[in-house]
Amino acid sequence: MTTTVPLIYSFPEFLGVADAVADHVISAQNMTLYNTLDVNQINIIKSNKAARPQLFNSSSSIGPFNGTGNVIKKKEKKKRSEVRFKIAISGGSLIKILNQGLLPRQEEIEWDKWDVYFADERLVSFESQDSNYGQAKREIFDQITGDRKPNIYHINESLINDSQECADNYEKLLIDNFAKKDSVKLPMFDLLLLGCAPDGHIASLFPNHGEQLREKLAWCLPVSKAPSGPENRITLSIPVICHAHRVTFVVEGLTKAPIMRTIMERPEKGLPSSIVNEGAAGRVTWFVDDDALNDCYDITKKKYKYLSIEDPNL
């Protein structure tokens, strides 16, 4: 494996990570929905939609004009009106970071245009503290103010006793949502957010589970006998993760320092995140606190530039 250097942003403390990740997520949302980060341009687009909804209504038979003076075809217009922000998240400390970073900034978040998926899930009841969906529901989705809510796509809770059937069912859901209208080999998320555990696993892809790390065709995989936490899980595969438009790792805490050194300085070890650093080269970003980088010596950290929310340090 060659050495591929991702973007690495480091912060003195947890709160700095949460603020920057919130800006990163909102920026990804705005680029997906409006193809711009300019707040004035976004407001103009929103105003035009509110003032002339018939131009953005996919049921209309007459299309608006594009920049060349030509009428936009109905199919093209319909596509534009149906743009959604497709995001996949994992669980654990990532949920706490999203809670702290996103919830105070809900005015900038268009929840009703979000499609939320899960990069992995532990096969436990949604009421369990180990459930990624359950944790996200309690700490994020239930805290959303107002009537605008995201579409949330989670596993079928009735299938948690059969990891293969549960994985097949979630893969079918992905196929229905991403490939029903178009012929696609892999789903493309606009943003895929992952943590990284002290043992080096991401989503529910574990080091030394070579067969799963080498999987090329499946979108969703069953996991049994996981070495930590609930044994039975499902997870997105490496090809799906690497196909995302943006792949972002969020890691904090001194307990992650040893594994971060291996990921960043020993890519030949083939840890799952090192494979993603290589497979999604140019689209990978890491947000970490200084504690997590405590053992790293040969990396280049960059200063994060806020794009969509005000820099809290100013």
C-alpha positions as CSV (number, residue, x, y, z in Angstrom):
1,M,0.0,0.0,0.0
2,T,1.4,3.4,-1.0
3,T,1.3,6.3,1.5
4,T,-1.7,8.6,0.8
5,V,-1.9,11.7,3.0
6,P,-5.4,12.9,3.8
7,L,-6.4,16.3,5.1
8,I,-5.9,16.4,8.8
9,Y,-7.4,19.1,11.0
10,S,-6.4,19.1,14.7
11,F,-8.0,21.0,17.6
12,P,-7.0,21.5,21.2
13,E,-10.2,20.1,22.6
14,F,-13.4,18.2,21.9
15,L,-15.5,21.4,21.4
16,G,-13.2,22.6,18.6
17,V,-13.7,19.3,16.8
18,A,-17.5,19.5,17.2
19,D,-17.7,23.1,15.8
20,A,-15.5,22.3,12.8
21,V,-17.4,19.1,12.0
22,A,-20.7,21.0,12.1
23,D,-19.3,23.5,9.6
24,H,-18.0,20.7,7.4
25,V,-21.5,19.0,7.5
26,I,-23.4,22.2,6.7
27,S,-21.0,23.0,3.9
28,A,-21.5,19.6,2.4
29,Q,-25.2,20.1,2.7
30,N,-25.1,23.5,0.9
31,M,-22.8,22.3,-1.9
32,T,-25.1,19.3,-2.5
33,L,-28.4,21.3,-2.4
34,Y,-27.2,24.6,-4.0
35,N,-23.8,24.0,-5.5
36,T,-22.5,27.0,-3.6
37,L,-21.4,28.1,-0.2
38,D,-22.4,31.8,-0.8
39,V,-25.1,32.5,1.7
40,N,-26.5,35.3,-0.4
41,Q,-26.8,33.0,-3.4
42,I,-28.4,30.4,-1.3
43,N,-31.0,32.9,0.0
44,I,-31.7,34.0,-3.6
45,I,-32.4,30.4,-4.7
46,K,-34.6,29.9,-1.7
47,S,-36.5,33.1,-2.4
48,N,-37.0,32.2,-6.0
49,K,-38.4,28.8,-5.0
50,A,-40.8,30.4,-2.5
51,A,-41.9,33.1,-4.9
52,R,-42.3,31.0,-8.0
53,P,-42.9,27.4,-6.8
54,Q,-44.3,26.4,-10.2
55,L,-40.9,26.7,-11.7
56,F,-39.6,24.1,-9.2
57,N,-42.7,21.9,-9.2
58,S,-41.9,18.7,-11.0
59,S,-45.5,18.2,-12.0
60,S,-45.4,21.4,-14.2
61,S,-45.2,20.7,-17.9
62,I,-43.3,23.9,-18.8
63,G,-39.8,24.3,-17.7
64,P,-37.9,27.5,-16.7
65,F,-35.1,28.9,-18.8
66,N,-31.5,28.1,-18.1
67,G,-28.5,30.4,-18.4
68,T,-28.3,29.9,-22.2
69,G,-31.9,31.0,-22.8
70,N,-33.0,27.4,-23.5
71,V,-35.9,25.8,-21.8
72,I,-34.8,23.2,-19.2
73,K,-36.3,19.9,-20.1
74,K,-38.9,18.5,-17.7
75,K,-36.7,15.5,-16.8
76,E,-33.8,17.8,-15.9
77,K,-36.0,20.2,-13.9
78,K,-37.5,17.3,-12.0
79,K,-34.0,16.1,-11.1
80,R,-33.2,19.5,-9.8
81,S,-36.3,19.7,-7.6
82,E,-35.5,16.4,-6.1
83,V,-32.0,17.0,-4.9
84,R,-31.4,15.6,-1.4
85,F,-28.5,15.5,0.9
86,K,-27.5,11.9,1.4
87,I,-25.4,11.3,4.5
88,A,-24.3,8.1,6.3
89,I,-23.2,8.1,9.9
90,S,-21.7,5.7,12.4
91,G,-22.2,5.6,16.1
92,G,-20.3,6.0,19.4
93,S,-18.5,9.3,20.2
94,L,-19.3,10.6,16.7
95,I,-23.0,11.0,17.7
96,K,-21.9,13.1,20.7
97,I,-19.8,15.3,18.5
98,L,-22.7,15.8,16.1
99,N,-25.0,16.5,19.0
100,Q,-22.7,19.2,20.3
101,G,-21.9,20.7,16.9
102,L,-25.1,20.5,14.9
103,L,-28.0,21.1,17.4
104,P,-27.0,24.7,18.3
105,R,-26.9,25.5,14.5
106,Q,-30.3,24.2,13.4
107,E,-31.1,27.4,11.5
108,E,-28.5,26.5,9.0
109,I,-29.6,22.9,8.6
110,E,-32.3,21.9,6.2
111,W,-33.3,18.7,7.9
112,D,-36.3,18.0,5.6
113,K,-33.8,17.7,2.7
114,W,-31.6,15.1,4.5
115,D,-31.6,11.4,3.8
116,V,-29.8,9.8,6.8
117,Y,-28.3,6.3,6.6
118,F,-26.1,4.3,8.9
119,A,-22.6,3.1,8.0
120,D,-23.1,0.2,10.4
121,E,-25.4,-1.1,13.1
122,R,-25.1,-3.3,16.1
123,L,-27.9,-5.9,16.0
124,V,-29.6,-5.0,19.3
125,S,-32.9,-3.5,20.2
126,F,-33.2,0.2,19.3
127,E,-33.7,0.8,23.1
128,S,-30.3,-0.5,23.8
129,Q,-27.4,1.9,24.5
130,D,-25.4,0.0,21.9
131,S,-27.8,0.8,19.0
132,N,-26.4,3.3,16.6
133,Y,-29.8,4.3,15.5
134,G,-31.2,4.4,19.0
135,Q,-28.3,6.7,20.2
136,A,-28.7,9.0,17.1
137,K,-32.5,9.1,17.7
138,R,-32.1,10.1,21.3
139,E,-29.2,12.5,21.0
140,I,-29.9,14.1,17.6
141,F,-33.2,13.3,15.8
142,D,-35.4,13.7,18.9
143,Q,-33.8,17.1,19.6
144,I,-34.6,18.6,16.2
145,T,-36.8,21.7,16.7
146,G,-39.6,22.6,14.3
147,D,-41.6,20.4,11.9
148,R,-38.9,19.8,9.3
149,K,-37.5,16.3,9.8
150,P,-35.0,14.1,7.9
151,N,-35.8,10.8,6.2
152,I,-34.0,8.2,8.3
153,Y,-33.2,4.8,6.9
154,H,-32.3,2.3,9.6
155,I,-32.2,-1.5,9.8
156,N,-35.4,-3.6,10.3
157,E,-35.4,-4.2,14.0
158,S,-37.3,-7.4,13.6
159,L,-34.3,-9.0,11.8
160,I,-31.7,-8.4,14.5
161,N,-31.4,-12.2,15.3
162,D,-30.2,-12.9,11.8
163,S,-27.2,-10.8,10.7
164,Q,-27.2,-12.2,7.1
165,E,-30.9,-11.5,6.6
166,C,-30.5,-8.1,8.2
167,A,-27.6,-7.1,6.0
168,D,-29.4,-8.3,2.9
169,N,-32.5,-6.3,3.9
170,Y,-30.5,-3.1,4.4
171,E,-28.7,-3.7,1.1
172,K,-32.0,-4.0,-0.6
173,L,-33.1,-0.7,0.9
174,L,-30.0,0.9,-0.4
175,I,-30.5,-0.6,-3.9
176,D,-34.1,0.7,-3.9
177,N,-33.1,4.2,-2.9
178,F,-29.9,4.6,-5.0
179,A,-30.4,2.2,-8.0
180,K,-34.1,2.0,-8.6
181,K,-34.1,4.8,-11.2
182,D,-30.5,4.6,-12.3
183,S,-28.1,1.8,-13.1
184,V,-25.4,2.2,-10.5
185,K,-22.8,-0.2,-9.3
186,L,-22.4,1.5,-5.9
187,P,-24.4,4.1,-3.9
188,M,-22.8,7.5,-3.6
189,F,-23.3,9.3,-0.3
190,D,-22.7,13.1,-0.4
191,L,-21.0,12.7,3.0
192,L,-20.0,9.6,5.0
193,L,-19.0,10.2,8.6
194,L,-17.0,7.7,10.6
195,G,-15.2,7.3,13.9
196,C,-12.3,5.1,14.6
197,A,-12.1,2.8,17.6
198,P,-8.9,2.2,19.7
199,D,-8.6,-1.3,18.1
200,G,-8.7,0.3,14.6
201,H,-12.1,-0.7,13.4
202,I,-14.3,1.7,11.4
203,A,-18.0,1.3,11.0
204,S,-18.1,-2.5,11.8
205,L,-15.1,-3.4,9.7
206,F,-12.4,-4.9,12.0
207,P,-8.7,-5.4,11.5
208,N,-7.8,-9.0,10.7
209,H,-11.3,-9.7,9.2
210,G,-9.5,-10.0,5.9
211,E,-12.4,-11.5,3.9
212,Q,-14.6,-8.6,4.7
213,L,-11.9,-6.0,4.0
214,R,-11.4,-7.7,0.6
215,E,-15.1,-7.7,-0.4
216,K,-15.6,-6.1,-3.8
217,L,-19.3,-6.7,-4.7
218,A,-21.6,-6.5,-1.7
219,W,-22.9,-3.2,-0.5
220,C,-23.7,-4.4,3.0
221,L,-22.1,-7.2,5.0
222,P,-23.1,-9.2,8.0
223,V,-20.6,-9.3,10.9
224,S,-20.5,-12.0,13.5
225,K,-18.1,-12.5,16.4
226,A,-17.0,-8.9,16.5
227,P,-14.0,-8.8,18.9
228,S,-15.5,-5.9,20.9
229,G,-19.0,-4.7,21.8
230,P,-22.1,-6.6,20.5
231,E,-20.9,-9.5,18.4
232,N,-23.5,-9.4,15.7
233,R,-23.6,-6.4,13.4
234,I,-24.0,-5.2,9.8
235,T,-21.7,-2.8,8.0
236,L,-21.3,-1.0,4.7
237,S,-18.4,-2.5,2.7
238,I,-15.1,-0.8,1.8
239,P,-16.1,-0.2,-1.8
240,V,-19.3,1.7,-0.7
241,I,-17.4,3.8,1.8
242,C,-14.7,4.6,-0.7
243,H,-17.3,5.6,-3.3
244,A,-18.7,8.5,-1.2
245,H,-18.3,12.0,-2.4
246,R,-16.7,12.9,0.9
247,V,-15.4,10.6,3.6
248,T,-14.8,12.1,6.9
249,F,-13.2,10.6,10.1
250,V,-13.9,12.2,13.5
251,V,-11.6,11.0,16.2
252,E,-11.0,12.3,19.7
253,G,-9.3,11.2,22.9
254,L,-5.9,10.0,24.2
255,T,-7.0,6.3,24.0
256,K,-7.0,6.7,20.2
257,A,-3.4,7.9,20.0
258,P,-1.6,4.6,19.4
259,I,-3.9,3.5,16.6
260,M,-3.8,6.9,15.0
261,R,0.0,6.6,14.8
262,T,-0.4,3.3,13.0
263,I,-3.0,4.6,10.6
264,M,-1.0,7.7,9.7
265,E,2.5,6.4,9.8
266,R,2.2,2.7,9.0
267,P,-0.3,2.4,6.2
268,E,1.3,-0.9,5.1
269,K,-0.4,-2.5,8.2
270,G,-3.6,-2.4,6.2
271,L,-6.0,-1.1,8.9
272,P,-9.5,-0.4,7.5
273,S,-9.1,3.3,7.7
274,S,-5.7,3.1,5.9
275,I,-7.5,1.2,3.1
276,V,-10.1,4.0,2.9
277,N,-7.4,6.7,3.0
278,E,-5.9,5.0,-0.1
279,G,-9.2,4.0,-1.8
280,A,-10.9,7.4,-1.5
281,A,-7.7,9.5,-1.9
282,G,-8.4,13.2,-2.4
283,R,-11.8,12.9,-0.7
284,V,-10.8,12.0,2.8
285,T,-10.7,14.4,5.7
286,W,-9.8,13.8,9.4
287,F,-11.0,15.9,12.3
288,V,-9.1,15.1,15.5
289,D,-8.2,16.6,18.8
290,D,-4.6,17.0,19.8
291,D,-4.8,14.1,22.3
292,A,-5.6,11.6,19.5
293,L,-2.5,12.8,17.6
294,N,-0.3,12.6,20.7
295,D,1.9,9.7,19.4
296,C,2.1,11.0,15.8
297,Y,5.3,12.6,14.6
298,D,5.4,12.4,10.9
299,I,2.1,14.1,9.8
300,T,1.1,17.6,8.6
301,K,-1.8,19.2,10.4
302,K,-3.7,22.0,8.7
303,K,-5.7,24.9,10.2
304,Y,-9.4,24.6,9.5
305,K,-11.1,27.4,7.6
306,Y,-14.8,27.8,8.4
307,L,-16.9,28.0,5.3
308,S,-20.6,28.1,6.4
309,I,-20.8,29.1,10.1
310,E,-19.0,31.8,12.0
311,D,-15.6,30.8,13.4
312,P,-16.3,30.4,17.1
313,N,-12.7,31.5,17.8
314,L,-13.1,34.9,16.4
